[in-house]
Amino acid sequence: MNTTESLKDYQRVRTLAIRSLFEIIEQSSEGTVIVDRDANIVWMNERYARRFGLDSAAGAIGKPCESVIPGSLLREVVRTGRPILLDMQDTPKEPLVVMRLPIHDDAGAVIGAIGFALFDELRTLSPMLKRYLSMQEELASTRSLLRARQTKYNFAHFIGTSAASLEVKRRARRSASAESPVLLLGETGSGKELLAQAIHGASPRAHKAFVSINSAAIPEALLEAEFFGTAPGAFTGADRKGRTGKLQIAQGGTLFLDEIGDMPLPLQSKLLRVLQEKEFEPVGSNDVIQSDVRVIAATSTDLEAAIKRGEFRADLYYRLNVLPIQVPPLRERLDDLPALSEAILEELRSQHELNREALELLCQHAWPGNIRELRNVLERAALLSDDLMLTADDIRAAIGTFTPVERALAPLAEPITSETFSQARERFDRHLIQSTLAQCGGKVIEAAERLGLGRSTLYKKMIALGIA
């Protein structure tokens, strides 16, 4: 088909579409009238003509709209080019609910207007208003749920500049742009969910929901329904309206499967189908729903050992283990403790600081509960201390059972003078940034990437620290 034929076909389809739309409006409305650019009537249907006392619509043709329809605003629509979507129009019988729209030519100029009466009795509007309000409530509820499902963490919240932390952030950032499953491996409290939220927030799915489900926190009998949802009346005690599952709530977004190592074997096979076939069936239903979710799984379990014990499917493990990220425990990234402690105290809106002895004691504890335990200790110490400067005694009392690290720790460098925590942190930051810049030949962009910071953030730190 050449260009001329395509244009003719387009014009024919457009003409038919306009004609069909006009016929639908004319047949379903209580009355229809069309005026030209001078607001003179060029067409009126018989129903509308009879309502205004005319024997025939032909008697209205060519007359100014106001002479036939007292109080008509069609001339205003022609003059301004703006529609009047819902308005009252008085008639000799009873008022009408009317809509008035401008008519444009292909160049966009207003060449007339069309008006049609939607209802002849106001009570006819009642069902529509109820439906409108119901839809508004549904829309508000959906928007509220989506806001509640938005992530609150990004990569900046994963605090740390140690080699282990920088490697984790590098791999996580790379995985954000992919659609493949991500498997986060690490001990409880090491920050796996924070990373999952950060990956989602940096992905193309960030504007959609982030839905989390913990396989260890839900009874096995309810887990399948929680995951896939239920059809109406699927089982005794089920909601008669049915229930939407987390998988469907996460459509278009990300589903975070926490503690996937605790997922029952029967459910593992169904999850495998979701990953491979991109479809699932709600409990008690034969309807197949297409799935569009990105899966991020996390576990503190040794999945390879679980496979050997027959507790985890090998095929599911291989399907999930496309982009594995090992999140190190806190005891393996003790260099991050000063920054982590400062960030936690800031998050707690605490005015407290740690003196040198307190920081040294923190670095000697093995932190079996990882960052979650660190937060707990700092919050308790801040609440119980009478001074804003937290000491080793405050930390020791807050820790309770002290678990020393197994490896020998190098002592912290002796300060030139007695320093506060903030002063020690500033000295540490200056040394780290200067040494990194030296390694990168003074290239700020490369140094920022190596430090896991944004370029503007690094520039601000350099200015604050007086680094040229």
C-alpha positions as CSV (number, residue, x, y, z in Angstrom):
1,M,0.0,0.0,0.0
2,N,1.5,3.4,-1.1
3,T,1.3,6.6,0.9
4,T,-1.8,7.9,-1.0
5,E,-3.7,4.7,-0.4
6,S,-2.7,4.7,3.2
7,L,-4.0,8.3,3.6
8,K,-7.3,7.5,1.9
9,D,-7.7,4.4,4.2
10,Y,-6.9,6.5,7.3
11,Q,-9.5,9.1,6.2
12,R,-12.1,6.5,5.5
13,V,-11.6,4.8,8.9
14,R,-11.6,8.1,10.7
15,T,-14.9,9.2,9.0
16,L,-16.6,5.9,9.9
17,A,-15.4,6.1,13.5
18,I,-16.7,9.7,13.8
19,R,-20.0,8.6,12.2
20,S,-20.3,5.6,14.6
21,L,-19.5,7.7,17.6
22,F,-22.1,10.3,16.6
23,E,-24.7,7.7,16.1
24,I,-24.1,6.2,19.5
25,I,-24.3,9.6,21.2
26,E,-27.4,10.6,19.2
27,Q,-29.2,7.3,20.0
28,S,-28.3,7.2,23.7
29,S,-28.8,10.9,24.6
30,E,-32.1,12.7,25.4
31,G,-31.3,15.2,22.7
32,T,-28.5,16.4,20.3
33,V,-27.8,19.7,18.6
34,I,-24.9,20.9,16.4
35,V,-24.1,24.6,15.6
36,D,-21.6,26.1,13.2
37,R,-18.9,28.7,13.8
38,D,-21.6,31.4,14.1
39,A,-23.5,29.4,16.6
40,N,-26.4,28.8,14.2
41,I,-28.0,25.4,14.4
42,V,-27.1,23.1,11.5
43,W,-28.6,19.9,12.9
44,M,-31.0,18.9,15.7
45,N,-32.6,15.5,16.4
46,E,-36.4,15.2,16.6
47,R,-36.5,14.4,20.3
48,Y,-34.7,17.6,21.2
49,A,-36.9,19.7,18.8
50,R,-40.1,18.4,20.4
51,R,-38.8,19.2,23.9
52,F,-38.5,22.9,22.8
53,G,-42.0,23.0,21.3
54,L,-41.0,22.6,17.6
55,D,-43.1,20.4,15.3
56,S,-40.0,19.4,13.4
57,A,-36.2,19.7,13.8
58,A,-36.2,21.3,10.3
59,G,-37.7,24.4,11.8
60,A,-34.6,25.0,13.9
61,I,-32.0,24.8,11.1
62,G,-30.2,28.1,10.4
63,K,-31.5,29.8,13.5
64,P,-29.2,31.1,16.3
65,C,-29.0,28.5,19.0
66,E,-30.3,30.9,21.7
67,S,-33.6,31.6,19.8
68,V,-34.4,27.9,19.9
69,I,-32.7,26.9,23.2
70,P,-33.0,29.7,25.7
71,G,-29.9,30.1,27.8
72,S,-27.8,27.9,25.5
73,L,-24.0,28.2,26.1
74,L,-23.0,26.7,22.7
75,R,-22.0,30.1,21.5
76,E,-19.6,30.3,24.5
77,V,-18.1,27.0,23.6
78,V,-17.5,28.1,20.0
79,R,-16.0,31.4,21.2
80,T,-13.6,29.9,23.7
81,G,-13.0,26.5,22.2
82,R,-13.4,25.0,25.7
83,P,-15.9,22.2,26.5
84,I,-18.6,22.5,29.2
85,L,-18.7,18.9,30.4
86,L,-21.6,18.8,32.8
87,D,-24.2,21.6,33.2
88,M,-27.9,22.1,33.7
89,Q,-30.1,23.3,30.8
90,D,-33.6,24.5,31.4
91,T,-36.4,23.4,29.0
92,P,-40.2,23.9,28.9
93,K,-40.6,20.5,30.6
94,E,-37.9,19.8,33.1
95,P,-34.2,20.6,33.4
96,L,-31.6,18.4,31.5
97,V,-28.1,17.5,32.3
98,V,-26.1,18.5,29.2
99,M,-22.6,18.3,27.8
100,R,-21.2,20.7,25.2
101,L,-18.0,20.1,23.2
102,P,-16.2,22.2,20.5
103,I,-15.7,20.8,17.0
104,H,-12.3,21.3,15.4
105,D,-11.1,21.0,11.8
106,D,-7.9,19.2,10.9
107,A,-5.9,22.4,11.5
108,G,-7.3,22.7,15.0
109,A,-9.6,25.7,14.4
110,V,-13.0,25.7,16.0
111,I,-15.7,25.3,13.4
112,G,-18.7,24.7,15.6
113,A,-19.9,22.8,18.7
114,I,-22.1,19.9,19.6
115,G,-24.4,19.6,22.6
116,F,-26.2,16.6,23.9
117,A,-28.5,16.0,26.8
118,L,-27.4,13.1,29.0
119,F,-30.4,12.7,31.3
120,D,-33.9,14.1,31.6
121,E,-34.2,13.3,35.3
122,L,-31.6,14.0,38.0
123,R,-32.3,10.7,39.7
124,T,-30.8,9.0,36.7
125,L,-27.5,10.4,37.8
126,S,-27.6,8.6,41.1
127,P,-26.3,5.2,40.0
128,M,-23.6,6.8,38.0
129,L,-22.5,9.0,40.9
130,K,-22.4,6.0,43.2
131,R,-20.3,4.1,40.6
132,Y,-18.1,7.1,40.2
133,L,-17.5,7.4,44.0
134,S,-16.9,3.7,44.2
135,M,-14.3,3.9,41.5
136,Q,-12.7,6.9,43.2
137,E,-12.4,4.9,46.4
138,E,-10.9,2.0,44.6
139,L,-8.4,4.3,42.9
140,A,-7.5,6.0,46.1
141,S,-7.1,2.6,47.8
142,T,-4.9,1.3,45.0
143,R,-2.7,4.4,45.1
144,S,-2.5,4.1,48.9
145,L,-1.4,0.4,48.7
146,L,1.2,1.3,46.0
147,R,2.6,4.0,48.2
148,A,2.8,1.6,51.1
149,R,4.6,-0.9,48.9
150,Q,7.3,1.6,47.8
151,T,10.8,1.0,49.1
152,K,12.3,3.2,51.8
153,Y,15.9,2.1,51.3
154,N,18.4,2.8,48.6
155,F,22.1,2.0,48.1
156,A,23.1,5.0,50.2
157,H,21.6,3.3,53.2
158,F,24.0,0.3,52.9
159,I,26.7,2.0,54.9
160,G,30.3,1.1,54.4
161,T,33.5,1.7,52.5
162,S,35.3,-1.5,53.3
163,A,36.4,-3.7,50.4
164,A,33.6,-6.3,51.3
165,S,30.9,-3.6,51.4
166,L,32.0,-2.0,48.1
167,E,32.0,-5.3,46.4
168,V,28.4,-6.0,47.6
169,K,27.2,-2.6,46.4
170,R,28.9,-3.1,43.0
171,R,27.2,-6.4,42.4
172,A,23.9,-5.2,43.6
173,R,24.0,-2.1,41.4
174,R,24.8,-4.3,38.4
175,S,21.9,-6.6,39.2
176,A,19.4,-3.7,39.4
177,S,19.3,-3.3,35.6
178,A,18.7,-7.0,34.9
179,E,15.5,-9.0,35.0
180,S,17.1,-12.2,36.3
181,P,16.4,-13.5,39.8
182,V,18.8,-12.3,42.5
183,L,19.8,-14.5,45.5
184,L,21.0,-12.7,48.6
185,L,23.0,-14.9,50.9
186,G,24.0,-14.0,54.4
187,E,23.3,-14.2,58.1
188,T,20.2,-12.8,59.8
189,G,20.5,-9.1,60.4
190,S,23.2,-8.4,57.8
191,G,21.1,-6.2,55.6
192,K,19.6,-8.5,52.9
193,E,16.2,-6.8,52.8
194,L,17.8,-3.4,52.7
195,L,19.8,-4.5,49.6
196,A,16.7,-6.0,48.0
197,Q,14.8,-2.7,48.4
198,A,17.8,-0.8,47.0
199,I,18.0,-3.1,44.0
200,H,14.3,-2.6,43.3
201,G,14.6,1.1,43.7
202,A,17.4,1.3,41.2
203,S,15.6,-0.9,38.7
204,P,13.2,-0.1,35.8
205,R,10.4,-1.5,38.1
206,A,11.0,1.1,40.8
207,H,7.6,2.8,40.1
208,K,5.8,-0.4,40.8
209,A,5.2,-2.3,44.1
210,F,7.9,-4.0,46.2
211,V,6.2,-6.9,48.0
212,S,7.8,-8.9,50.7
213,I,6.9,-12.3,52.0
214,N,8.7,-14.3,54.7
215,S,8.5,-18.0,54.3
216,A,9.5,-18.6,57.9
217,A,6.9,-16.3,59.4
218,I,3.7,-17.8,57.8
219,P,2.3,-21.2,58.8
220,E,2.8,-23.7,56.0
221,A,-1.0,-24.3,55.6
222,L,-1.5,-20.6,54.8
223,L,1.7,-19.9,52.8
224,E,0.3,-21.1,49.4
225,A,-2.8,-18.9,49.7
226,E,-0.7,-16.0,50.8
227,F,1.6,-16.5,47.9
228,F,-0.9,-17.2,45.0
229,G,-4.2,-15.9,46.4
230,T,-7.5,-17.7,46.6
231,A,-10.5,-18.0,44.4
232,P,-13.9,-17.1,46.0
233,G,-14.9,-19.9,48.4
234,A,-11.8,-21.9,47.6
235,F,-12.0,-23.7,51.0
236,T,-13.9,-23.7,54.2
237,G,-13.4,-20.4,56.0
238,A,-12.1,-18.7,52.8
239,D,-13.2,-15.2,51.9
240,R,-16.3,-15.4,49.7
241,K,-14.8,-12.6,47.5
242,G,-11.5,-14.4,47.2
243,R,-8.2,-13.0,48.2
244,T,-5.4,-11.5,46.1
245,G,-2.0,-13.1,46.6
246,K,1.3,-11.4,47.0
247,L,2.4,-12.6,43.6
248,Q,-0.5,-10.7,42.0
249,I,0.0,-7.6,44.1
250,A,3.6,-7.5,42.9
251,Q,2.6,-7.5,39.2
252,G,5.0,-5.2,37.3
253,G,7.2,-4.9,40.4
254,T,9.4,-7.0,42.6
255,L,8.6,-9.9,44.8
256,F,11.0,-10.3,47.7
257,L,11.1,-13.9,49.1
258,D,12.8,-13.7,52.5
259,E,14.1,-16.9,54.1
260,I,13.3,-18.9,51.0
261,G,15.2,-21.8,52.5
262,D,12.2,-22.4,54.8
263,M,9.8,-22.7,51.9
264,P,7.9,-26.1,51.8
265,L,8.9,-28.4,49.0
266,P,5.4,-28.5,47.4
267,L,5.4,-24.7,47.1
268,Q,9.0,-24.7,45.8
269,S,7.8,-26.6,42.7
270,K,5.0,-24.1,42.1
271,L,7.5,-21.2,42.5
272,L,9.7,-22.9,39.9
273,R,6.7,-22.8,37.5
274,V,6.3,-19.1,38.1
275,L,9.9,-18.5,37.3
276,Q,10.0,-20.7,34.2
277,E,6.5,-20.3,32.7
278,K,5.7,-16.8,34.0
279,E,2.2,-18.0,35.1
280,F,0.3,-19.3,38.2
281,E,-3.1,-20.3,39.4
282,P,-4.8,-19.0,42.5
283,V,-5.8,-21.6,45.1
284,G,-9.1,-23.2,44.2
285,S,-9.1,-21.8,40.6
286,N,-8.4,-23.1,37.2
287,D,-7.7,-19.6,35.8
288,V,-4.1,-19.1,34.7
289,I,-2.8,-15.7,35.5
290,Q,0.3,-14.3,33.6
291,S,3.0,-13.3,36.0
292,D,5.2,-10.2,35.5
293,V,7.4,-10.0,38.6
294,R,11.1,-9.8,39.2
295,V,12.0,-12.2,42.0
296,I,14.7,-11.4,44.7
297,A,15.2,-14.2,47.2
298,A,17.2,-14.2,50.4
299,T,18.2,-16.8,52.9
300,S,20.4,-17.3,55.9
301,T,20.4,-21.1,55.2
302,D,23.1,-23.0,53.4
303,L,21.0,-24.0,50.4
304,E,23.5,-26.4,49.0
305,A,23.5,-28.4,52.2
306,A,19.7,-28.2,52.2
307,I,19.7,-29.8,48.7
308,K,21.8,-32.7,50.0
309,R,19.4,-33.2,52.8
310,G,16.5,-33.2,50.4
311,E,15.0,-30.1,51.9
312,F,15.4,-27.8,48.9
313,R,15.0,-28.4,45.2
314,A,18.2,-28.3,43.2
315,D,16.3,-27.0,40.0
316,L,14.8,-24.1,42.0
317,Y,18.3,-23.3,43.4
318,Y,19.8,-23.1,40.0
319,R,17.0,-21.0,38.7
320,L,17.4,-18.5,41.6
321,N,21.1,-18.5,41.8
322,V,21.6,-16.5,38.6
323,L,22.9,-13.4,40.3
324,P,24.1,-14.5,43.8
325,I,25.3,-11.8,46.2
326,Q,27.0,-12.8,49.4
327,V,26.3,-10.2,52.1
328,P,29.1,-10.3,54.7
329,P,28.4,-10.5,58.4
330,L,29.3,-7.4,60.5
331,R,32.3,-9.1,62.0
332,E,33.9,-9.3,58.5
333,R,33.5,-5.6,57.9
334,L,34.5,-4.1,61.2
335,D,36.1,-1.2,59.3
336,D,32.6,0.0,58.6
337,L,31.7,0.2,62.3
338,P,32.5,3.9,62.8
339,A,30.3,4.9,59.8
340,L,27.6,2.4,60.7
341,S,27.5,3.6,64.3
342,E,27.2,7.2,63.3
343,A,24.5,6.5,60.8
344,I,22.5,4.5,63.4
345,L,22.7,7.2,66.0
346,E,21.6,9.8,63.4
347,E,18.7,7.6,62.4
348,L,17.7,7.3,66.1
349,R,17.9,11.2,66.3
350,S,20.3,10.8,69.1
351,Q,22.8,13.5,70.2
352,H,25.1,10.9,71.5
353,E,28.7,10.2,70.3
354,L,31.1,7.3,70.9
355,N,34.4,7.9,72.5
356,R,37.5,6.1,71.4
357,E,37.3,3.3,74.0
358,A,33.6,2.7,73.2
359,L,34.5,2.3,69.5
360,E,37.3,0.0,70.3
361,L,35.0,-2.2,72.3
362,L,32.5,-2.3,69.5
363,C,35.3,-3.5,67.2
364,Q,36.1,-6.4,69.6
365,H,32.6,-7.8,69.7
366,A,31.7,-10.6,67.1
367,W,28.2,-9.3,66.5
368,P,26.3,-12.6,66.1
369,G,23.1,-10.5,65.5
370,N,24.9,-8.3,62.9
371,I,23.7,-4.8,62.2
372,R,20.3,-5.5,63.9
373,E,22.2,-6.2,67.1
374,L,24.4,-3.1,66.7
375,R,21.4,-0.9,66.4
376,N,19.9,-2.5,69.5
377,V,23.0,-2.0,71.5
378,L,23.4,1.7,70.5
379,E,19.8,2.5,71.1
380,R,19.9,0.9,74.6
381,A,23.2,2.6,75.4
382,A,21.9,6.0,74.4
383,L,18.7,5.5,76.5
384,L,20.6,4.4,79.6
385,S,23.5,6.8,79.5
386,D,23.4,10.0,81.5
387,D,26.0,11.7,79.2
388,L,26.0,12.4,75.5
389,M,29.4,10.9,75.2
390,L,29.0,7.1,75.2
391,T,31.9,5.2,77.0
392,A,33.1,1.6,76.9
393,D,31.2,1.0,80.1
394,D,27.9,2.1,78.5
395,I,28.5,-0.2,75.5
396,R,29.6,-3.1,77.7
397,A,26.4,-2.8,79.8
398,A,24.3,-2.5,76.6
399,I,25.8,-5.6,74.9
400,G,25.2,-7.9,77.8
401,T,26.8,-11.2,76.7
402,F,30.1,-10.2,75.1
403,T,31.3,-12.4,72.2
404,P,34.9,-11.7,71.3
405,V,35.9,-11.9,67.7
406,E,38.0,-15.0,66.9
407,R,40.7,-13.2,64.9
408,A,43.2,-10.8,66.3
409,L,42.4,-7.2,65.7
410,A,44.9,-4.5,64.9
411,P,44.6,-1.6,67.4
412,L,43.2,1.6,66.1
413,A,45.8,4.2,65.1
414,E,46.7,6.4,68.0
415,P,45.2,9.9,67.6
416,I,47.5,12.9,67.6
417,T,45.5,14.4,70.4
418,S,42.5,13.3,72.4
419,E,39.7,13.1,69.8
420,T,36.0,12.8,69.9
421,F,34.3,10.3,67.6
422,S,33.4,13.0,65.1
423,Q,37.0,14.2,64.9
424,A,38.3,10.6,64.5
425,R,35.7,10.0,61.8
426,E,36.7,13.2,59.9
427,R,40.4,12.1,60.1
428,F,39.4,8.7,58.8
429,D,37.3,10.1,55.9
430,R,40.1,12.5,54.9
431,H,42.7,9.8,54.8
432,L,40.4,7.4,52.9
433,I,39.4,9.9,50.2
434,Q,43.0,11.2,49.8
435,S,44.4,7.7,49.4
436,T,41.7,6.7,47.0
437,L,42.2,9.8,44.9
438,A,45.9,9.1,44.8
439,Q,45.2,5.5,43.6
440,C,42.9,6.8,40.9
441,G,45.3,9.5,39.7
442,G,43.1,12.3,40.9
443,K,40.1,11.2,38.9
444,V,37.1,12.1,41.0
445,I,34.6,10.0,39.0
446,E,36.7,6.9,39.3
447,A,37.3,7.5,43.0
448,A,33.6,8.0,43.7
449,E,32.8,4.7,42.0
450,R,35.5,2.9,44.0
451,L,34.2,4.4,47.2
452,G,30.6,3.6,46.4
453,L,29.6,7.3,46.4
454,G,27.9,9.6,44.0
455,R,30.2,12.1,42.3
456,S,28.3,15.1,43.8
457,T,28.5,13.5,47.2
458,L,32.2,13.0,47.0
459,Y,32.7,16.6,45.8
460,K,30.7,17.8,48.9
461,K,32.8,15.7,51.2
462,M,36.1,16.9,49.6
463,I,35.0,20.6,50.1
464,A,33.9,19.9,53.7
465,L,37.2,18.2,54.5
466,G,39.3,20.8,52.6
467,I,40.6,18.4,50.0
468,A,41.7,20.3,46.9
